[in-house]
């Protein structure tokens, strides 16, 4: 359609000036009638909605329309009439709804480009996430009609409530401020999207991240590199195994897809009777600006992005930004799948205002300054969109922190419930809780995942498996025990625990410790002794009668070591096992080069002295082993004995380390139990609103500074301070001393006045004398001086007379004020509490 706007430009045919005048007069009459209709419509149509906001508290731009806005409303009304005449079967357009004050405003002027000072809102993902989290939805009533009210983004931010159109306006304002080519869209969408029903969708946090498949590039063989050994496996057998595996995988995937399809059909909601009629608004972002590669939609209610061919968007009526308004002229029987967004194509998009704003922001050509273009622009008067009437969108730091209406928000997905909380809202620092369920009714919980922030115990994430009652916790760096991960059933030492540590912050290099009722396994990293594994096996508990506690004797300890390249393999221990229950020590050394069997030794510990029995002596029969190289000389008995003594000493050290590990496990568990009972949140020292200690310290510092400032001011204004210093702090002020201090103070004040008057008098006399000397010099040399000297003389005389006049005024003023100031000081001394009491005593004594 081609809409002829009488108010925007008049069509003048060649040689028909009378017709052009008639068209101009008709346009003016149409303008007057439209303006009168707009005024009556805004008062009658919005009488029920004015109660939403007090007009007295609204800015003037909210309750009044400027002449440019009135003209825009008249043009929009003319556009609506022609649209309804040409396309009576189409639904009405959203052009001039009322705002929160009940005044009609054009939709494009409701957008206010804003860039808040938060880095999170510099990209579209952050803006969409903030809008979807910050606002709560008000459904359209009825759902198949466009809203009659469109509130300003400022009012929406204040109330944190709005329809989908309010969501879109706020999001589009933020995107335009961030530099995106964004548009508000008025169209139709699915029932689930309009009602914000995500109960049939999978939770985004449960979906695995799709990692891009990297192309495997064949590494080029170097010219002098060693060729890999020949593969002796049958390629045919490999091919057959791969084929069988692929067939099995395909069959399993097919069955899984069929099961999922059957389940989705069972869970599919009933048919919507209003399919394709539900009015909805979202945001369109065109490619070009901010390096956006392709067009896409943003759902303002969820903050998700969609392609422009998604089936949930079932049609578009119009789009607009802060510069223009476009009506869709394309067929929407198949939704938006075949729609194009070339706004310069008049066969697909009809604009309201002609000119540069009628095209997309990304395809506006750069202006070229030519004389022909200037003449055309002068002849062609283009109407520009009025500036936005919306006040500045102010998002405070508190709003950014609270994030959700009331500080919390709950979103229900398919077999999942996501709860979001603002930081510092809950005492335990919980910010997100995700609960998954086994059934669609969400009655049987499966797992509970929780995320925390600002906790003093550095806890970041916790996961609870309800069936097995297993809890897994993850911590950020910063704990004194360097705990990174903790998996447990209960916080009791005798149960199973898995603890991972930040090994680079520990002196022993411990990376993981797994403790079970009868065994404990420890893994180490980057140790100087190359130890990387230790496995401890406990025996049955034995109750000690003296202490009354259970004791778990050690039965076996196994340790493994990495290879030390600086030593010979036959001298470097690879594995050693301390068998306490059997009284043996087994040592295995690293493999030599080109050997398949390692060298090992087995020692039987001699029995220690017990009662009357003596300690068993060491004999060669207590050592057995296997020597790889038969030509190597065997160890002598002395060497074997020394090796056994060293191993027994190492065994004692290992037992002490195991006891330390047990103590550490108990201390960690007791610390975690106390931290859960008394949870504390970390508050930044710069956050004075929450940090009570910092706030009190700041207030105390300010109070002390003010008191010091007051004391200094009192000292400066106190005339008795120099005279009271001689008395000292401990010496009392007597009656005689009080009269003497008063007399001395007045005398000092009088002397100061006299001295200042003398200084002014001397300066006056000096200036007068210098002027007289200069005048006498001029009278003597008046006939011989040059023009420049004469000008200098006149300038000097002018300055000297001015200086003398000022000095006279100051001296006269000083002489006039001196008696008054003297009397005021005398009255002040009489009223001074330090002297007043003595003066009263003297008066009473006289009476």
N, C-alpha and C positions, 0 to 999 in steps of 0.2 A: 504494500500500500504506500501511497505517497501522500503525506499529510501536508496541506497548505496552511501555514500559520499566518493569519493576517497580522498578528502583532509582531512577528519576527521580521518579516520582509513583505513588501507590497509588490505584486506582480504587475509590471507596467509593460504594455504592448506598444510596439512602434506606432506612432502617430495617433494614439488614443489618450490624450492628456485628461480629457473629461472623465473617462472611465477610471483612470488612476486616482483622480480626486474623489470620485464616488467611493472607490474601494477604501481609500484612506479614512473618509468620514464614517463609513460602515464599521471599520476597524475600531475607531474611537468609541462609537456607540456600543460595540460588542464589549470593549474593555470596561466601560462604565457599568454595563449590566452585569458582567461577570464579577466585578468587584463588589457590587451590591449583593449579589447572590452569595458570595463567599462570606460576607459579614453575617448575613442572616443565618446561613447554614452553620457556622461555627458556634453561634449562640444557642440555637435550638438543638442541634445534633449532639452537643457535648455537655449538655446541662447536667447529666448524671455523672460525668466523669471529672468534673471540676473539683469534686470533694476529695480526689486522690491527693492533691497537693494544694496547699494554701497559696493563692495567687500573690498575696502580699509578701511572701517569702521567696517568690520566684524572681530571677533576674528580668530585667526589662525585655531582653531579647526573647524570653520564653512566652511572654504574654502579649507582645506586640509584634506586628509585622512592618518591616521597613517598606518604603515605596517599591524597591526592587523586588522584595519578596511578594508583595501584592501583585505586581506585574507577572511574576513567575507563577503564582497561583492562578491568575487569569489565563495564562497560556496553557497551564496544565488542564484547566477546565475545558478550554477550547479543544485541546488534544483529546480529552476523554470523550467529548461529544462526537467528534469526527470518528473516533475509534468505535464507539458504540453504534454509530450510523453505518459504518462500512462493514463491521463485523458484529452483527447482533447476536450471533451464536456463541461468541467467545465470552469467557468469564471477565468480570470487571478488573481493571488494573489497580494496583496499589500506588496511588499518586500523591494524594494530600491527606493523610490521616492526621488526627489531632495528637498533640503532645500531652505530657502529664498535666499541663495547665489548661487543657481544653481548647487550645488554639491550633488551627490548621497550619501545617507546615509541609513543604514539599520534601519528599523522601531524600533527595540528594543533599539537601541542606541539613539533614539530621546527622550526616557523617561528619566527624571532626577528626582530621588527621592528627595523630598524637604519637609521640615517641617517648614513653616513660623512661626514667633514668635507671633502668634495671637491665643488665646484660641478658638476662633470661628472655626478655621480651624483644630482643633484636632479631629473632628468627621466627618463622611462622609456626614451628613446632611449639616453642615456648608460649607464644600468644594464644594458640588454640588450646593448649593445655590449661593455661590460666583461666581463660573464659569458661571452659567447660567445668573447671573445678570451682570457680568463684561464684557462679550464679546457680540459682535453682529455677526449675522450669515451671511456667504457667501455661497450661494447655489452651489451645484455641477453642473457643466456644461460639458457634459450632465449628467442627474441624474442617468443614468444606468451604468456609468463607474467609476472605482476607480480614485481618484485624482492622478495627476502626480506630485504634490508638497505637501510635509508635512513639515510645518514650525516648528521651535523649540518652545517649550513652552515659552522661554524667549522672542522671537520675538512676539509671540502671546500676551503676557502680555503687551508689549510695544505698539503694534498697536491696541489692543482690538478688533481685527477682526480675523475671521478664519472660516474654514469649520467645519463640524461635526467631522471630524477626528482630527482637531486641538483642538476642545473642549475636545475630549476624551483623547488626549495625556496630556493636561494640568491637567485635573481632575485625571487621573490615576497617574500622577507624584505626585500630592498632597496626594492622598490616599496611595500610596506606602510609602511616607515619614511619614504618620501618622500611619503606621503599618498594613494597610489592605492588604489582599491578592487579589489585583486588577489586572485586565487585560483589555487591549483595545480589542474591538471586531469589526471585519469587516464583515458586513452582509447586510441584507435587512430588510426594515421596511415599514410601511404603508405610504401613501402619506401625511397624516396630520402630522405625526411625522417628516418626512424628510423636509417638508416645514415650520415646526414650526407653523402650523395652529391649534390654540386652540379655534377657533370660534364655534366648535361643542361640546366643553367640558364645564362643569359647573365650575365656579370659585371656587378654593379651599377655599377661605375665606368665601364663602356663604354656603358651605356644613356644616351641623351640625356635631359636634364632636360625634363620636360613642363611647359611654361609655359602658364599659364592664359590663355585667349583673352579679352581685355578687350573689353567691349562698346564699339563705336565710337559715341560720342555726337556728334550733329550740333552743331557750334558755332553758337550763335545769332549772326545778323548784327547788328552794331551799327547804330544808326539812321543815323549819319552816316559809316559806313565806305565805302570805295571798292569798287564792285562789281568782281568779277573779270572779265577779258576773256572774250568769248563763245567757246565751244569750237566750232571750225569743222569738226571731224571728224564723220564719219557715225556716228550711233548704231547704225544697222543693221550696219555693218561691225564696229563694236566688239562688238556682241552676237554676231555670227557668229564672230569671232576668239575670244571668250571661250568659246563653245560648243565650237569645235574643240579649244581647249586643254583644256577640261574632259573631253571625250571621250578625248583622248589620255592625259590623266593617269589617268582611270578605267581605261583599257585597260592601262596600264603597271602600276597598282596591282593589278589583277586577276591579271595574269601573275606579278607578284612574290609575291602571296599564294599562288597555286597552286604556284609553285616552292618557297616556304617550307613549305607544307603537305606537298608531296611529300618534301622533305628531312626534315621532322620525322617523317613516317611511316617513312622509311628509318632514322632515328636512334632511333626509339622503342624502349625496352628491352623485353625479353620479358615476358610476363604473369607476375605474381607469384602463386605458389601459396598464399601466406599473405595474400592481399588481404583486408583488413578484420580480420585477426587479430593484426597486429603491435602490441604494447603500446607506448604512447608517453605522454610527459607534457609538457605545455606550460603556459602561463600565460594566464589569462583576466583582462581588465581591463574592469570594468563602468563605464558612464558615470555622471557625477555629480560625483565628486571630481576635484579638480585640473582642472576645466573640460574634462573628457573628453566630447566630443559624442556618441559612440556606442560600443557595445561592440566590442572587437577582441581577437584572439589575438596572443600573442608567442611566437615559436619561440625557446627559450633557447639552442639550439645555433648559430643563425645571427644572432640578434638582430633578425630581420625581423618586421614586423607583418603580420597578415592579417585579412581580414574574417571574421566568424563563419560565413559561408556558403561558405567556400573548400572545394573538393572534396578537398584533400589531408588534411583532418581527417575521418576516417571513422566517428567515433563517440565518445561520452563515457560512462564508467561512473560517475564521481563527481568532485566538486570539494570543496575545503576551503580554509579560511583559518585564522588563528590563533584563531578564536572558535567555529567550528562545522564540521560535515561534512554534505554533501548528496549524495544518490544520485539519479542521473538516472532518471526514470520515463517518458521520451519515447522514441518509436520512432526508431531510428538506422539503419533500412534504407537511407535516402538520405543518410547522413552527418549533418552538422550544418547542412544547408541550411535545414531547416524547424524548427530548434530555437529555443526562446525561453529567456531567462535571467532570468525573474521568479522569484526564489528563494522568494517568499512564496506561490506557487501550489503547494499541496500535491498537486495532481493531476499535476504535472510534476516536482517536486523534493521528495524526502522527506528531512527533516533528522533529525539524531541528537539534538541537545539543543534542547528547546523554550525559549522565552523570546525576549528581544530579539535574541540572536545567531542565531536561526533565520531571520532575514530578512537581506536584503542591507544592507550598511552604508549604502548611499545611500538606502534607503527606510525606515529606522527612524524612526518619528515621534518628535517631541519629547515628553519626559515631561511630563504635567500632574499637578500635585499635588492630588489629591482624596481625600477620606476613603474613598470606595468602593474606589479603586485601592489604597490602603494596606491596607485590610482584605483585598483579594484577594491581594496580594503576601504578606501574612502567612500566609494560609491555603495559598497555593501556593508550595511550596519549589522553587526553580529551581536546578538544578545548573549551575555555570559551568565553562568550560574551564579546566583547570589552567594555571598560567603556564608559559612555555617553559623547558625544562630545558637549552637550548643556551647555552653561555657566550657572552660578548659577541663579535660578529663584528668582528675587528680587521683592517682593510686598511691596511697600512703604506704610507708614501710610496714605498718601494722597490718594493712590489708594484704600485702604480699606475704606476710608471715602467717596470718590466720588462714588465708587461702580458700577455705571452705565456708559455706554459710553456717554460722555457729561454731566453726572450728572443726567440723567433722562432716563426712559424707559417706554414704553406703551405696555401692553399685552391685547389683545382682547379675551374675552371668549363669551360663549353663553349668550346673553342678558346682558352682563356686559363688562366694560372696566376698567382695573386696571392700574393706573399711579403710578410710583415710582420715588422718587426724593431723591437726596443725602442730608444729613443734612447740614444746613446753605446755601443751594443753593437758596432757596426762602426766601424772607424777613419775611414771616409769619411763618416760621418753618415747612411748610408742607412737609411730607415725603412720604405719601401714600394717594391716592384718588381712591375710588372704586365707580363707577357709574353703577347702574343697570337700565335696560330699560324694557319697556313693550313689545316691538316688536323685532323681530329677526334682523331687519335692524338697530337697535340701534339709533333710531331717537327720541323716546319719553322717556325722563328720568323719572324714578320712584323714586329712592332714591340716595342720594349722601353721602357717608361716607368718612370722612377725618381724618387722623391721623397726629399728630404734635409731634415735639420734641424740647427741649431746649427753650421753651417759658417762658418768665418771668411771665406771668399770669397763669402758670401751666396748660394750656389747653392741653389735650392729644387727645381727640377724639370729632368729631362733625358729626352729622347725620342730613340730611335735607330730609324731605318727601315733594316732589315737589307738590303732589296733595293737601295735607292739608296745605302746607307751614309751617310745624312745624319743628323747629330746636331743637335738643337735644345735649347738650355739657357735656363732662365729664372732670373733673380736677383731677390732682394728689394732694396729700397733700402738703401744703406749702403756701397757700393763707392766707392773713390776716383775711378774712371773713370766712375761713374754708369751702368755697363752694366746693361741690363734684359733683353735677349734676344740670344742668339747662335745663329746657324744656320750650320753648316759641314760640310764633308766631312772635312778634316784640318786640323790646326793649323799650316798652312803659308801664308804671306802670298800666294803666287801663285794659290791656289785661290779658289773662290767663298765669300764670307762675307756674312752679313747680321747687322748689329748694331743693336739698338734701345737707346736710352738714355733715362734720366729727364731730359727736356729742362729741367725747371724747376730742376734742380740744376747745370746746366752754364752757364758764362758765354756760350758761343757759341750756345746754344739748339738744339744738334744733337739730333734725335729719331731718325733712322735713317740708317744708312750701309750700302749694298750695294756690295760690291767683287767684281768679276769680273776675269778675266785681262787684258782690254783695256778696261775701263771701270769707273767708280765713280760711284755716285749717292748724294747726300746730301739729306736733308730736314730743315728747320729749323722751329722754332716760337717765336713771341713774340720776334722780334728787333727791335731798334730801327731797323735799316736796312730792315726789311720783306722781307728775303731769306727764301724758303721752299724753294727748290729749286736744286740744283746738279748738273750732269751732266758728267763728265769722260771723254773718249775718249783712249786711249793709242795710240801707234803701235807698230810692230814693235820688238823689243828690239835695242839697239845695244850692242855690247861695247866698253867704253872700255879702250884699251890701257894707259893709265897706271895706273889703279886696278885693272884686272883684273876689274871687275864689270859686270853688265848694266845698261843704262839704258833706261828706257821714256820716249821723248819724248812730250810732250803734243801732241795734234793739235787738240783742240777742247774748249772749256769753255763750257757753257751755264748761265745763271743766270736765275731768275725771281723777281719781286718782287710783293708785294701792293700794293694801292692805298693811298697815303697821303692821307687826306681833306683834310689841311691844305694840300695843294699842288694846282696845276692839273694836269689829266690830261696835257696836252701837254708838261709839264716833268718828269713822273714816269716813270721807266724801268719798263717791264713785263717786258721780256726783253732780254738782251744775250748775244751769242755771240762768244767769242774764238776765232777760227780761226787757230791758230798756224802750221799747215802751209801755209796760203794767205796769211798775213800780213794778214788782214782782221779787222775788228770790226764786227759788226752789232748795232744798237740799235733796239728797238721800244718805243714809248711806249704808255701806257694809252689806251683809247678815250675819246674825248670823248662827251658826252651826245648821244644821237640820231645817232650815227655808227656805221657798220658796218665801216669800214676804219681801222686805226690809222696814226699818223704814225711813219715809220721812217727811219733813216739808216744808210748803209753806208760805213765808212772803210777805206781802204787805207793800211797803215802805210808810211811812208818807209823805204827801205833804210838800214841803219846803215853807218857807215864801216868798211871792211874793207881793210886793207893800204894800198895807194896810192890806192884809190878813196875819194872823199869821200862824206859822208853825203848822201842824196837830200833835196832841198828839198821843202817842202810846197807843193802846187798845188791849186787848186779841183777839178781833175779826179779827185783822190783821194777825193772825197766824192760820194755819190749818195744819193738818197732820194725819199720821197713825202710831199708836204704835202697834208693833207686839205682845208684851207681855202685856196683859191687867192688870196684877198685878203690872206692873211698875208704879211708881208714876209719874204723869205728871210734866213737867217743870213749875216752878213758873214764874210769869210775869216778874220779874226782870231778871231772867236767859234768858228768851226769848228776852227781850229787849237788853241785852248784846250781845246775839248771832246775832241779827239783826244789831247792831252797828258794830260788827266785820265783818259781811258779806258786809255791805255798804262800809267799809274801804277797804276790799278785792276787791270790785267792782271798786273802784277808782284806786287801784294799777293795776288791770287787764286792765283798760282803758289806763293807762300810758304805760303798756307793749305793748298793741296793737299799740299805736302810735309809739313806738320805732320800732316795727316790720315793720310798714309802711315806716318809715324813712329808715330802713335798706334795704328794697326792692328797694326803689328809689336810694339809694347810690350804691347798687350792680349793678343795671341796668345802672346808669351813668358811673360807673367804667368800666363795660364791654364794653360800647360804646366807651369810651376813649381808652381802650386797643385794640379794633379792629381797631381804627383809627391810633394809634401809636403803632404798634407791635414791641416789643423788644425781642431779643433772649439772653438767658443766655450763657455766654462764661466762661469756666473754667479759673481760674487764672493761671493754668499751660499751657494753650493753648496760647502761646505767638504769634503764627502766626495770630490769629484772635483777641486776646484781645489787642486792641490798647493801652489801659491804662497801662496794665502790660508791654507791649513792650516799651512804652515811659519811664515808670518808670525804667525799666531795663537799657535802653540806657542812661538815665540821671545819674543813679547810676554809670554805667561804666565810663561815661565821667568825673564825679566828682572824681572818684578814680584815673583815669589816670592823671588828673590835680594835685591832691595831690601828687601823686608819682613823677611827674616832678618837683614840687616845692621842695620836699624833696631832690631829687637828686641835684637840683641847690644849695640848701643850703649846702649840703655836699661838693660840688665842689667849692663853692664860697670862695676864700681866704680872701676877705674883710669883710665877715659877722661878725667876732669877733671884728673888729675895728670900724665898723659902728654902733654897738649897743650902744656905749657910747654917740653918738651924739643925739640919740632919733629920733622919727619919724617926729616931727614938726621942729626941728632945721635944717637950711640949711647947705650945705657943702661949705665951703669957699676954696679959693685958698691955703691958708696956711695949712688948715686942710687936703687938698688933698695931698700936698707934704709930710706932716707929716705921713699920713696914709700909703703912699707908702713906706716911709723910715722905718716905724715901721714894715710893712708887710715883707719887704725884710730882715730886721734884725731878725725878728722872724723866718723866713724860714731858714736863715743862722744859727741861734742858734740851731734850730731843727736838722739840718744836723750835726752840731758839736757834739751835744749830742748823736745822734745815732752813729756817728763815735767813740766817746769815749766809748760807751757801747760795740761796737764790739771790740775795742782795748783792753778794760779791760777783756773781755771774752777770747780773744786770749792770752793775757799775763797769765791769770789764767790757761788756759789749758796747756800752755807751761811750766809753773812753776810746775804744778802737774805732768806732764810727766817727768820733770827733777828729781823731788823727787823720783818718782817711779824707774827711772833708777839708781839713786844713791843707793837706797835700794837694788836693784837687784845686783849691783856690790859688795856691802858689804856682802850679804847673798847668793851669787851665789853657793857656795860650800855646803851650809847646807839646801837648800830648796828641797822640794820633786818634783816629776814629775808633779803632779797636780798644784803646785804653779808656776812652770815654764811655764806650758801651760796657766795658768791664766794671768801671766805677759805678755806673747807674745800677748794674745788676747787683753789685756788692751792697750798695746802699739799700736797695729793695729788700735783700735777704736780711741785712742787719736790722732794719726797721721792723721787719716781721718778727725776728728773734727777740728783739727788745720788747715788742708788744706782747708776745707770748709770756716772757719772763715777768712782765708787770702784772699780767692777768693771773699767773700762778701765784705770785707773791701776795696779791690782794686777796685772792681766794683762800690762800693758806692762812692769812691773818684773820680772815673772817670766820673760818672754820675752827681755828685753834681754841677759842674760849668755849665753844660748844662741845668740842671733843674733850676738853679738860673737865667740864662739868659732867659730861656723860661718864667719864672714867671715875670721877669721884663718886657718882651715884652707884656705879657698878661695884666699887670697892666696899661701899656701905652695905650693899646687899649680898656680898660674897659670904657664903656660909662659914668659911674659915675665920673671917674677921667679924662677922655680924654678931655672933654670940658674945664676943668680948665687948663690943660697943653697947649691946643691950645691958650687960652687967655693969658697965660704967654709968649708964643712965639711971639704973635702979639704985646704985650706990649714992648718986647725987640726990635723988628724991628722998 
